[in-house]
Amino acid sequence: MKLKDLIQELEETKYHQFFKEKNPDTFFAAAFLILDLENKTEQIQLDYYLPSENKIAAFTHPFTHPKIHDNIISVSKKAQQNQ
């Protein structure tokens, strides 16, 4: 399955629509495919950035409510100096 198809599938869910209503400034940030070869399973995760909270919301397939991570995203001092 292509990434754009996964994003479209997520965006059609009531969970994403409600999330987007509450967080209109969010945008797609990352996708992860985790393969467990030993157990022959996979996990797909789509992450959205919440600029107003400086956090990441993760939707795991099959898509339901997102998990909003408590960690705040920050830029290191070294990265700030290089800007």
PDB file of N, CA, C and O in Angstrom, chain B, residues numbered from 101:
ATOM      1  N   MET B 101       0.845  -1.176   0.000  1.00  0.00           N
ATOM      2  CA  MET B 101       0.000   0.000   0.000  1.00  0.00           C
ATOM      3  C   MET B 101       0.894   1.244   0.000  1.00  0.00           C
ATOM      4  O   MET B 101       1.910   1.284   0.693  1.00  0.00           O
ATOM      5  N   LYS B 102       0.514   2.237  -0.767  1.00  0.00           N
ATOM      6  CA  LYS B 102       1.282   3.469  -0.861  1.00  0.00           C
ATOM      7  C   LYS B 102       0.959   4.392   0.312  1.00  0.00           C
ATOM      8  O   LYS B 102      -0.126   4.332   0.892  1.00  0.00           O
ATOM      9  N   LEU B 103       1.917   5.238   0.644  1.00  0.00           N
ATOM     10  CA  LEU B 103       1.752   6.174   1.754  1.00  0.00           C
ATOM     11  C   LEU B 103       0.555   7.094   1.535  1.00  0.00           C
ATOM     12  O   LEU B 103      -0.218   7.341   2.461  1.00  0.00           O
ATOM     13  N   LYS B 104       0.400   7.599   0.316  1.00  0.00           N
ATOM     14  CA  LYS B 104      -0.723   8.511   0.065  1.00  0.00           C
ATOM     15  C   LYS B 104      -2.062   7.804   0.283  1.00  0.00           C
ATOM     16  O   LYS B 104      -3.032   8.437   0.701  1.00  0.00           O
ATOM     17  N   ASP B 105      -2.125   6.503   0.004  1.00  0.00           N
ATOM     18  CA  ASP B 105      -3.354   5.739   0.243  1.00  0.00           C
ATOM     19  C   ASP B 105      -3.626   5.598   1.739  1.00  0.00           C
ATOM     20  O   ASP B 105      -4.775   5.674   2.174  1.00  0.00           O
ATOM     21  N   LEU B 106      -2.572   5.392   2.521  1.00  0.00           N
ATOM     22  CA  LEU B 106      -2.731   5.296   3.977  1.00  0.00           C
ATOM     23  C   LEU B 106      -3.201   6.623   4.569  1.00  0.00           C
ATOM     24  O   LEU B 106      -4.077   6.651   5.433  1.00  0.00           O
ATOM     25  N   ILE B 107      -2.610   7.723   4.094  1.00  0.00           N
ATOM     26  CA  ILE B 107      -3.019   9.044   4.579  1.00  0.00           C
ATOM     27  C   ILE B 107      -4.476   9.296   4.228  1.00  0.00           C
ATOM     28  O   ILE B 107      -5.237   9.790   5.060  1.00  0.00           O
ATOM     29  N   GLN B 108      -4.873   8.962   3.008  1.00  0.00           N
ATOM     30  CA  GLN B 108      -6.261   9.142   2.596  1.00  0.00           C
ATOM     31  C   GLN B 108      -7.194   8.283   3.447  1.00  0.00           C
ATOM     32  O   GLN B 108      -8.251   8.750   3.872  1.00  0.00           O
ATOM     33  N   GLU B 109      -6.811   7.035   3.698  1.00  0.00           N
ATOM     34  CA  GLU B 109      -7.624   6.150   4.532  1.00  0.00           C
ATOM     35  C   GLU B 109      -7.802   6.749   5.932  1.00  0.00           C
ATOM     36  O   GLU B 109      -8.901   6.739   6.486  1.00  0.00           O
ATOM     37  N   LEU B 110      -6.710   7.267   6.490  1.00  0.00           N
ATOM     38  CA  LEU B 110      -6.785   7.887   7.815  1.00  0.00           C
ATOM     39  C   LEU B 110      -7.675   9.120   7.795  1.00  0.00           C
ATOM     40  O   LEU B 110      -8.525   9.286   8.670  1.00  0.00           O
ATOM     41  N   GLU B 111      -7.487   9.986   6.804  1.00  0.00           N
ATOM     42  CA  GLU B 111      -8.236  11.239   6.747  1.00  0.00           C
ATOM     43  C   GLU B 111      -9.734  11.025   6.562  1.00  0.00           C
ATOM     44  O   GLU B 111     -10.524  11.923   6.852  1.00  0.00           O
ATOM     45  N   GLU B 112     -10.131   9.862   6.088  1.00  0.00           N
ATOM     46  CA  GLU B 112     -11.554   9.560   5.918  1.00  0.00           C
ATOM     47  C   GLU B 112     -12.203   9.032   7.197  1.00  0.00           C
ATOM     48  O   GLU B 112     -13.423   8.870   7.244  1.00  0.00           O
ATOM     49  N   THR B 113     -11.411   8.764   8.232  1.00  0.00           N
ATOM     50  CA  THR B 113     -11.978   8.236   9.476  1.00  0.00           C
ATOM     51  C   THR B 113     -12.560   9.353  10.328  1.00  0.00           C
ATOM     52  O   THR B 113     -12.129  10.504  10.248  1.00  0.00           O
ATOM     53  N   LYS B 114     -13.544   8.997  11.144  1.00  0.00           N
ATOM     54  CA  LYS B 114     -14.135   9.978  12.062  1.00  0.00           C
ATOM     55  C   LYS B 114     -13.121  10.426  13.105  1.00  0.00           C
ATOM     56  O   LYS B 114     -13.201  11.546  13.608  1.00  0.00           O
ATOM     57  N   TYR B 115     -12.168   9.558  13.433  1.00  0.00           N
ATOM     58  CA  TYR B 115     -11.155   9.895  14.433  1.00  0.00           C
ATOM     59  C   TYR B 115     -10.264  11.030  13.941  1.00  0.00           C
ATOM     60  O   TYR B 115      -9.975  11.968  14.684  1.00  0.00           O
ATOM     61  N   HIS B 116      -9.830  10.941  12.688  1.00  0.00           N
ATOM     62  CA  HIS B 116      -8.976  11.992  12.138  1.00  0.00           C
ATOM     63  C   HIS B 116      -9.778  13.268  11.923  1.00  0.00           C
ATOM     64  O   HIS B 116      -9.273  14.361  12.175  1.00  0.00           O
ATOM     65  N   GLN B 117     -11.005  13.147  11.466  1.00  0.00           N
ATOM     66  CA  GLN B 117     -11.826  14.334  11.234  1.00  0.00           C
ATOM     67  C   GLN B 117     -12.064  15.093  12.535  1.00  0.00           C
ATOM     68  O   GLN B 117     -11.991  16.322  12.553  1.00  0.00           O
ATOM     69  N   PHE B 118     -12.348  14.381  13.621  1.00  0.00           N
ATOM     70  CA  PHE B 118     -12.529  15.014  14.928  1.00  0.00           C
ATOM     71  C   PHE B 118     -11.211  15.641  15.395  1.00  0.00           C
ATOM     72  O   PHE B 118     -11.195  16.765  15.895  1.00  0.00           O
ATOM     73  N   PHE B 119     -10.123  14.914  15.229  1.00  0.00           N
ATOM     74  CA  PHE B 119      -8.794  15.404  15.594  1.00  0.00           C
ATOM     75  C   PHE B 119      -8.470  16.688  14.839  1.00  0.00           C
ATOM     76  O   PHE B 119      -7.958  17.643  15.423  1.00  0.00           O
ATOM     77  N   LYS B 120      -8.767  16.711  13.548  1.00  0.00           N
ATOM     78  CA  LYS B 120      -8.464  17.879  12.714  1.00  0.00           C
ATOM     79  C   LYS B 120      -9.341  19.077  13.093  1.00  0.00           C
ATOM     80  O   LYS B 120      -8.886  20.219  13.029  1.00  0.00           O
ATOM     81  N   GLU B 121     -10.591  18.825  13.485  1.00  0.00           N
ATOM     82  CA  GLU B 121     -11.463  19.909  13.954  1.00  0.00           C
ATOM     83  C   GLU B 121     -10.876  20.570  15.196  1.00  0.00           C
ATOM     84  O   GLU B 121     -10.885  21.794  15.323  1.00  0.00           O
ATOM     85  N   LYS B 122     -10.367  19.751  16.105  1.00  0.00           N
ATOM     86  CA  LYS B 122      -9.807  20.257  17.363  1.00  0.00           C
ATOM     87  C   LYS B 122      -8.400  20.832  17.182  1.00  0.00           C
ATOM     88  O   LYS B 122      -7.953  21.644  17.993  1.00  0.00           O
ATOM     89  N   ASN B 123      -7.707  20.417  16.130  1.00  0.00           N
ATOM     90  CA  ASN B 123      -6.311  20.822  15.893  1.00  0.00           C
ATOM     91  C   ASN B 123      -6.118  21.206  14.426  1.00  0.00           C
ATOM     92  O   ASN B 123      -5.429  20.493  13.696  1.00  0.00           O
ATOM     93  N   PRO B 124      -6.708  22.311  13.981  1.00  0.00           N
ATOM     94  CA  PRO B 124      -6.675  22.642  12.550  1.00  0.00           C
ATOM     95  C   PRO B 124      -5.284  22.970  11.996  1.00  0.00           C
ATOM     96  O   PRO B 124      -5.087  22.948  10.781  1.00  0.00           O
ATOM     97  N   ASP B 125      -4.331  23.270  12.862  1.00  0.00           N
ATOM     98  CA  ASP B 125      -2.998  23.642  12.385  1.00  0.00           C
ATOM     99  C   ASP B 125      -2.056  22.446  12.224  1.00  0.00           C
ATOM    100  O   ASP B 125      -0.893  22.625  11.864  1.00  0.00           O
ATOM    101  N   THR B 126      -2.543  21.232  12.486  1.00  0.00           N
ATOM    102  CA  THR B 126      -1.685  20.051  12.397  1.00  0.00           C
ATOM    103  C   THR B 126      -1.358  19.700  10.947  1.00  0.00           C
ATOM    104  O   THR B 126      -2.090  20.045  10.020  1.00  0.00           O
ATOM    105  N   PHE B 127      -0.240  19.007  10.786  1.00  0.00           N
ATOM    106  CA  PHE B 127       0.119  18.527   9.449  1.00  0.00           C
ATOM    107  C   PHE B 127       0.909  17.226   9.561  1.00  0.00           C
ATOM    108  O   PHE B 127       1.524  16.936  10.587  1.00  0.00           O
ATOM    109  N   PHE B 128       0.872  16.450   8.473  1.00  0.00           N
ATOM    110  CA  PHE B 128       1.567  15.165   8.412  1.00  0.00           C
ATOM    111  C   PHE B 128       3.061  15.385   8.614  1.00  0.00           C
ATOM    112  O   PHE B 128       3.649  16.300   8.038  1.00  0.00           O
ATOM    113  N   ALA B 129       3.670  14.527   9.444  1.00  0.00           N
ATOM    114  CA  ALA B 129       5.090  14.691   9.749  1.00  0.00           C
ATOM    115  C   ALA B 129       5.934  13.464   9.424  1.00  0.00           C
ATOM    116  O   ALA B 129       7.062  13.601   8.948  1.00  0.00           O
ATOM    117  N   ALA B 130       5.401  12.254   9.674  1.00  0.00           N
ATOM    118  CA  ALA B 130       6.236  11.065   9.491  1.00  0.00           C
ATOM    119  C   ALA B 130       5.374   9.819   9.365  1.00  0.00           C
ATOM    120  O   ALA B 130       4.217   9.786   9.784  1.00  0.00           O
ATOM    121  N   ALA B 131       5.982   8.795   8.771  1.00  0.00           N
ATOM    122  CA  ALA B 131       5.337   7.485   8.675  1.00  0.00           C
ATOM    123  C   ALA B 131       6.352   6.427   9.079  1.00  0.00           C
ATOM    124  O   ALA B 131       7.534   6.520   8.750  1.00  0.00           O
ATOM    125  N   PHE B 132       5.870   5.427   9.794  1.00  0.00           N
ATOM    126  CA  PHE B 132       6.730   4.334  10.239  1.00  0.00           C
ATOM    127  C   PHE B 132       6.083   3.008   9.885  1.00  0.00           C
ATOM    128  O   PHE B 132       4.877   2.822  10.044  1.00  0.00           O
ATOM    129  N   LEU B 133       6.905   2.094   9.403  1.00  0.00           N
ATOM    130  CA  LEU B 133       6.485   0.714   9.172  1.00  0.00           C
ATOM    131  C   LEU B 133       7.416  -0.152  10.004  1.00  0.00           C
ATOM    132  O   LEU B 133       8.620  -0.206   9.752  1.00  0.00           O
ATOM    133  N   ILE B 134       6.856  -0.823  10.985  1.00  0.00           N
ATOM    134  CA  ILE B 134       7.644  -1.649  11.889  1.00  0.00           C
ATOM    135  C   ILE B 134       7.338  -3.104  11.573  1.00  0.00           C
ATOM    136  O   ILE B 134       6.201  -3.556  11.714  1.00  0.00           O
ATOM    137  N   LEU B 135       8.356  -3.828  11.148  1.00  0.00           N
ATOM    138  CA  LEU B 135       8.201  -5.239  10.803  1.00  0.00           C
ATOM    139  C   LEU B 135       8.762  -6.101  11.925  1.00  0.00           C
ATOM    140  O   LEU B 135       9.895  -5.905  12.364  1.00  0.00           O
ATOM    141  N   ASP B 136       7.972  -7.042  12.377  1.00  0.00           N
ATOM    142  CA  ASP B 136       8.424  -8.031  13.356  1.00  0.00           C
ATOM    143  C   ASP B 136       8.552  -9.347  12.596  1.00  0.00           C
ATOM    144  O   ASP B 136       7.577 -10.079  12.429  1.00  0.00           O
ATOM    145  N   LEU B 137       9.753  -9.631  12.147  1.00  0.00           N
ATOM    146  CA  LEU B 137       9.978 -10.813  11.316  1.00  0.00           C
ATOM    147  C   LEU B 137       9.794 -12.107  12.096  1.00  0.00           C
ATOM    148  O   LEU B 137       9.360 -13.119  11.545  1.00  0.00           O
ATOM    149  N   GLU B 138      10.124 -12.067  13.365  1.00  0.00           N
ATOM    150  CA  GLU B 138       9.993 -13.267  14.186  1.00  0.00           C
ATOM    151  C   GLU B 138       8.533 -13.681  14.327  1.00  0.00           C
ATOM    152  O   GLU B 138       8.200 -14.859  14.197  1.00  0.00           O
ATOM    153  N   ASN B 139       7.665 -12.712  14.594  1.00  0.00           N
ATOM    154  CA  ASN B 139       6.236 -13.005  14.773  1.00  0.00           C
ATOM    155  C   ASN B 139       5.417 -12.790  13.503  1.00  0.00           C
ATOM    156  O   ASN B 139       4.205 -13.006  13.484  1.00  0.00           O
ATOM    157  N   LYS B 140       6.102 -12.362  12.444  1.00  0.00           N
ATOM    158  CA  LYS B 140       5.463 -12.124  11.146  1.00  0.00           C
ATOM    159  C   LYS B 140       4.283 -11.157  11.256  1.00  0.00           C
ATOM    160  O   LYS B 140       3.189 -11.427  10.760  1.00  0.00           O
ATOM    161  N   THR B 141       4.532 -10.023  11.919  1.00  0.00           N
ATOM    162  CA  THR B 141       3.523  -8.974  12.043  1.00  0.00           C
ATOM    163  C   THR B 141       4.133  -7.655  11.594  1.00  0.00           C
ATOM    164  O   THR B 141       5.350  -7.525  11.461  1.00  0.00           O
ATOM    165  N   GLU B 142       3.270  -6.692  11.368  1.00  0.00           N
ATOM    166  CA  GLU B 142       3.723  -5.356  11.017  1.00  0.00           C
ATOM    167  C   GLU B 142       2.843  -4.331  11.709  1.00  0.00           C
ATOM    168  O   GLU B 142       1.695  -4.603  12.060  1.00  0.00           O
ATOM    169  N   GLN B 143       3.405  -3.152  11.895  1.00  0.00           N
ATOM    170  CA  GLN B 143       2.660  -2.049  12.489  1.00  0.00           C
ATOM    171  C   GLN B 143       2.922  -0.811  11.646  1.00  0.00           C
ATOM    172  O   GLN B 143       4.067  -0.501  11.319  1.00  0.00           O
ATOM    173  N   ILE B 144       1.857  -0.110  11.300  1.00  0.00           N
ATOM    174  CA  ILE B 144       1.972   1.120  10.519  1.00  0.00           C
ATOM    175  C   ILE B 144       1.536   2.271  11.409  1.00  0.00           C
ATOM    176  O   ILE B 144       0.491   2.218  12.057  1.00  0.00           O
ATOM    177  N   GLN B 145       2.367   3.321  11.425  1.00  0.00           N
ATOM    178  CA  GLN B 145       2.055   4.489  12.249  1.00  0.00           C
ATOM    179  C   GLN B 145       2.230   5.754  11.421  1.00  0.00           C
ATOM    180  O   GLN B 145       3.251   5.928  10.756  1.00  0.00           O
ATOM    181  N   LEU B 146       1.235   6.637  11.460  1.00  0.00           N
ATOM    182  CA  LEU B 146       1.311   7.936  10.802  1.00  0.00           C
ATOM    183  C   LEU B 146       1.317   9.003  11.884  1.00  0.00           C
ATOM    184  O   LEU B 146       0.458   9.015  12.765  1.00  0.00           O
ATOM    185  N   ASP B 147       2.303   9.907  11.808  1.00  0.00           N
ATOM    186  CA  ASP B 147       2.456  10.948  12.817  1.00  0.00           C
ATOM    187  C   ASP B 147       2.100  12.312  12.249  1.00  0.00           C
ATOM    188  O   ASP B 147       2.414  12.637  11.104  1.00  0.00           O
ATOM    189  N   TYR B 148       1.437  13.096  13.082  1.00  0.00           N
ATOM    190  CA  TYR B 148       1.074  14.467  12.741  1.00  0.00           C
ATOM    191  C   TYR B 148       1.670  15.404  13.780  1.00  0.00           C
ATOM    192  O   TYR B 148       1.657  15.118  14.977  1.00  0.00           O
ATOM    193  N   TYR B 149       2.195  16.532  13.303  1.00  0.00           N
ATOM    194  CA  TYR B 149       2.800  17.527  14.192  1.00  0.00           C
ATOM    195  C   TYR B 149       1.742  18.532  14.627  1.00  0.00           C
ATOM    196  O   TYR B 149       0.962  19.023  13.811  1.00  0.00           O
ATOM    197  N   LEU B 150       1.727  18.832  15.925  1.00  0.00           N
ATOM    198  CA  LEU B 150       0.816  19.825  16.493  1.00  0.00           C
ATOM    199  C   LEU B 150       1.638  21.061  16.856  1.00  0.00           C
ATOM    200  O   LEU B 150       2.195  21.118  17.952  1.00  0.00           O
ATOM    201  N   PRO B 151       1.731  22.053  15.964  1.00  0.00           N
ATOM    202  CA  PRO B 151       2.571  23.224  16.231  1.00  0.00           C
ATOM    203  C   PRO B 151       2.160  23.996  17.485  1.00  0.00           C
ATOM    204  O   PRO B 151       3.021  24.512  18.198  1.00  0.00           O
ATOM    205  N   SER B 152       0.882  24.079  17.757  1.00  0.00           N
ATOM    206  CA  SER B 152       0.417  24.851  18.912  1.00  0.00           C
ATOM    207  C   SER B 152       0.869  24.241  20.235  1.00  0.00           C
ATOM    208  O   SER B 152       1.010  24.947  21.233  1.00  0.00           O
ATOM    209  N   GLU B 153       1.096  22.922  20.239  1.00  0.00           N
ATOM    210  CA  GLU B 153       1.533  22.237  21.459  1.00  0.00           C
ATOM    211  C   GLU B 153       2.974  21.750  21.364  1.00  0.00           C
ATOM    212  O   GLU B 153       3.553  21.304  22.355  1.00  0.00           O
ATOM    213  N   ASN B 154       3.546  21.838  20.169  1.00  0.00           N
ATOM    214  CA  ASN B 154       4.904  21.356  19.913  1.00  0.00           C
ATOM    215  C   ASN B 154       5.033  19.870  20.267  1.00  0.00           C
ATOM    216  O   ASN B 154       6.003  19.445  20.894  1.00  0.00           O
ATOM    217  N   LYS B 155       4.029  19.095  19.847  1.00  0.00           N
ATOM    218  CA  LYS B 155       3.981  17.666  20.144  1.00  0.00           C
ATOM    219  C   LYS B 155       3.630  16.873  18.886  1.00  0.00           C
ATOM    220  O   LYS B 155       3.302  17.444  17.846  1.00  0.00           O
ATOM    221  N   ILE B 156       3.706  15.558  19.003  1.00  0.00           N
ATOM    222  CA  ILE B 156       3.364  14.640  17.916  1.00  0.00           C
ATOM    223  C   ILE B 156       2.147  13.816  18.313  1.00  0.00           C
ATOM    224  O   ILE B 156       2.053  13.325  19.438  1.00  0.00           O
ATOM    225  N   ALA B 157       1.219  13.672  17.373  1.00  0.00           N
ATOM    226  CA  ALA B 157       0.072  12.776  17.542  1.00  0.00           C
ATOM    227  C   ALA B 157       0.281  11.604  16.593  1.00  0.00           C
ATOM    228  O   ALA B 157       0.523  11.793  15.401  1.00  0.00           O
ATOM    229  N   ALA B 158       0.184  10.397  17.131  1.00  0.00           N
ATOM    230  CA  ALA B 158       0.442   9.190  16.341  1.00  0.00           C
ATOM    231  C   ALA B 158      -0.843   8.397  16.145  1.00  0.00           C
ATOM    232  O   ALA B 158      -1.550   8.087  17.105  1.00  0.00           O
ATOM    233  N   PHE B 159      -1.134   8.075  14.892  1.00  0.00           N
ATOM    234  CA  PHE B 159      -2.248   7.197  14.538  1.00  0.00           C
ATOM    235  C   PHE B 159      -1.657   5.855  14.126  1.00  0.00           C
ATOM    236  O   PHE B 159      -0.797   5.797  13.246  1.00  0.00           O
ATOM    237  N   THR B 160      -2.113   4.780  14.755  1.00  0.00           N
ATOM    238  CA  THR B 160      -1.633   3.441  14.432  1.00  0.00           C
ATOM    239  C   THR B 160      -2.718   2.687  13.669  1.00  0.00           C
ATOM    240  O   THR B 160      -3.894   2.741  14.028  1.00  0.00           O
ATOM    241  N   HIS B 161      -2.313   1.988  12.618  1.00  0.00           N
ATOM    242  CA  HIS B 161      -3.243   1.232  11.770  1.00  0.00           C
ATOM    243  C   HIS B 161      -3.635  -0.069  12.449  1.00  0.00           C
ATOM    244  O   HIS B 161      -2.742  -0.744  12.962  1.00  0.00           O
ATOM    245  N   PRO B 162      -4.899  -0.476  12.495  1.00  0.00           N
ATOM    246  CA  PRO B 162      -6.072   0.202  11.930  1.00  0.00           C
ATOM    247  C   PRO B 162      -6.376   1.466  12.732  1.00  0.00           C
ATOM    248  O   PRO B 162      -6.333   1.462  13.962  1.00  0.00           O
ATOM    249  N   PHE B 163      -6.682   2.535  12.020  1.00  0.00           N
ATOM    250  CA  PHE B 163      -6.729   3.865  12.594  1.00  0.00           C
ATOM    251  C   PHE B 163      -7.912   4.075  13.533  1.00  0.00           C
ATOM    252  O   PHE B 163      -9.070   3.859  13.177  1.00  0.00           O
ATOM    253  N   THR B 164      -7.571   4.506  14.746  1.00  0.00           N
ATOM    254  CA  THR B 164      -8.570   4.910  15.741  1.00  0.00           C
ATOM    255  C   THR B 164      -8.075   6.214  16.356  1.00  0.00           C
ATOM    256  O   THR B 164      -7.464   7.035  15.672  1.00  0.00           O
ATOM    257  N   HIS B 165      -8.335   6.401  17.630  1.00  0.00           N
ATOM    258  CA  HIS B 165      -7.915   7.632  18.301  1.00  0.00           C
ATOM    259  C   HIS B 165      -6.395   7.773  18.273  1.00  0.00           C
ATOM    260  O   HIS B 165      -5.676   6.785  18.422  1.00  0.00           O
ATOM    261  N   PRO B 166      -5.903   9.007  18.082  1.00  0.00           N
ATOM    262  CA  PRO B 166      -4.450   9.196  18.090  1.00  0.00           C
ATOM    263  C   PRO B 166      -3.896   9.171  19.511  1.00  0.00           C
ATOM    264  O   PRO B 166      -4.602   9.449  20.480  1.00  0.00           O
ATOM    265  N   LYS B 167      -2.625   8.835  19.604  1.00  0.00           N
ATOM    266  CA  LYS B 167      -1.911   8.951  20.877  1.00  0.00           C
ATOM    267  C   LYS B 167      -1.078  10.217  20.780  1.00  0.00           C
ATOM    268  O   LYS B 167      -0.200  10.325  19.924  1.00  0.00           O
ATOM    269  N   ILE B 168      -1.353  11.172  21.654  1.00  0.00           N
ATOM    270  CA  ILE B 168      -0.572  12.405  21.666  1.00  0.00           C
ATOM    271  C   ILE B 168       0.559  12.212  22.664  1.00  0.00           C
ATOM    272  O   ILE B 168       0.329  12.026  23.859  1.00  0.00           O
ATOM    273  N   HIS B 169       1.770  12.259  22.159  1.00  0.00           N
ATOM    274  CA  HIS B 169       2.945  12.011  22.991  1.00  0.00           C
ATOM    275  C   HIS B 169       3.187  13.185  23.929  1.00  0.00           C
ATOM    276  O   HIS B 169       3.049  14.344  23.539  1.00  0.00           O
ATOM    277  N   ASP B 170       3.547  12.875  25.161  1.00  0.00           N
ATOM    278  CA  ASP B 170       3.786  13.901  26.173  1.00  0.00           C
ATOM    279  C   ASP B 170       5.078  14.671  25.940  1.00  0.00           C
ATOM    280  O   ASP B 170       5.224  15.800  26.409  1.00  0.00           O
ATOM    281  N   ASN B 171       6.004  14.072  25.227  1.00  0.00           N
ATOM    282  CA  ASN B 171       7.285  14.733  24.990  1.00  0.00           C
ATOM    283  C   ASN B 171       7.085  15.973  24.131  1.00  0.00           C
ATOM    284  O   ASN B 171       6.396  15.926  23.112  1.00  0.00           O
ATOM    285  N   ILE B 172       7.678  17.061  24.539  1.00  0.00           N
ATOM    286  CA  ILE B 172       7.634  18.291  23.759  1.00  0.00           C
ATOM    287  C   ILE B 172       8.840  18.280  22.824  1.00  0.00           C
ATOM    288  O   ILE B 172       9.955  17.958  23.237  1.00  0.00           O
ATOM    289  N   ILE B 173       8.610  18.628  21.582  1.00  0.00           N
ATOM    290  CA  ILE B 173       9.678  18.650  20.591  1.00  0.00           C
ATOM    291  C   ILE B 173      10.451  19.948  20.767  1.00  0.00           C
ATOM    292  O   ILE B 173       9.865  21.026  20.865  1.00  0.00           O
ATOM    293  N   SER B 174      11.754  19.835  20.806  1.00  0.00           N
ATOM    294  CA  SER B 174      12.581  21.030  20.955  1.00  0.00           C
ATOM    295  C   SER B 174      13.769  20.938  20.008  1.00  0.00           C
ATOM    296  O   SER B 174      14.137  19.860  19.541  1.00  0.00           O
ATOM    297  N   VAL B 175      14.346  22.074  19.744  1.00  0.00           N
ATOM    298  CA  VAL B 175      15.522  22.150  18.894  1.00  0.00           C
ATOM    299  C   VAL B 175      16.725  22.294  19.809  1.00  0.00           C
ATOM    300  O   VAL B 175      16.728  23.120  20.722  1.00  0.00           O
ATOM    301  N   SER B 176      17.739  21.491  19.562  1.00  0.00           N
ATOM    302  CA  SER B 176      18.934  21.563  20.399  1.00  0.00           C
ATOM    303  C   SER B 176      19.636  22.907  20.222  1.00  0.00           C
ATOM    304  O   SER B 176      19.467  23.576  19.202  1.00  0.00           O
ATOM    305  N   LYS B 177      20.419  23.293  21.217  1.00  0.00           N
ATOM    306  CA  LYS B 177      21.156  24.559  21.143  1.00  0.00           C
ATOM    307  C   LYS B 177      22.121  24.549  19.963  1.00  0.00           C
ATOM    308  O   LYS B 177      22.318  25.572  19.308  1.00  0.00           O
ATOM    309  N   LYS B 178      22.721  23.395  19.695  1.00  0.00           N
ATOM    310  CA  LYS B 178      23.659  23.291  18.576  1.00  0.00           C
ATOM    311  C   LYS B 178      22.933  23.526  17.251  1.00  0.00           C
ATOM    312  O   LYS B 178      23.450  24.224  16.378  1.00  0.00           O
ATOM    313  N   ALA B 179      21.750  22.953  17.094  1.00  0.00           N
ATOM    314  CA  ALA B 179      20.975  23.145  15.866  1.00  0.00           C
ATOM    315  C   ALA B 179      20.551  24.601  15.723  1.00  0.00           C
ATOM    316  O   ALA B 179      20.539  25.139  14.615  1.00  0.00           O
ATOM    317  N   GLN B 180      20.203  25.243  16.835  1.00  0.00           N
ATOM    318  CA  GLN B 180      19.815  26.654  16.794  1.00  0.00           C
ATOM    319  C   GLN B 180      20.989  27.521  16.352  1.00  0.00           C
ATOM    320  O   GLN B 180      20.797  28.492  15.621  1.00  0.00           O
ATOM    321  N   GLN B 181      22.198  27.183  16.784  1.00  0.00           N
ATOM    322  CA  GLN B 181      23.388  27.946  16.417  1.00  0.00           C
ATOM    323  C   GLN B 181      23.694  27.813  14.932  1.00  0.00           C
ATOM    324  O   GLN B 181      24.250  28.729  14.327  1.00  0.00           O
ATOM    325  N   ASN B 182      23.336  26.684  14.344  1.00  0.00           N
ATOM    326  CA  ASN B 182      23.610  26.445  12.924  1.00  0.00           C
ATOM    327  C   ASN B 182      22.586  27.089  12.007  1.00  0.00           C
ATOM    328  O   ASN B 182      22.757  27.081  10.788  1.00  0.00           O
ATOM    329  N   GLN B 183      21.533  27.641  12.568  1.00  0.00           N
ATOM    330  CA  GLN B 183      20.485  28.238  11.722  1.00  0.00           C
ATOM    331  C   GLN B 183      20.866  29.621  11.283  1.00  0.00           C
ATOM    332  O   GLN B 183      20.106  30.272  10.567  1.00  0.00           O
TER     333      GLN B 183
END
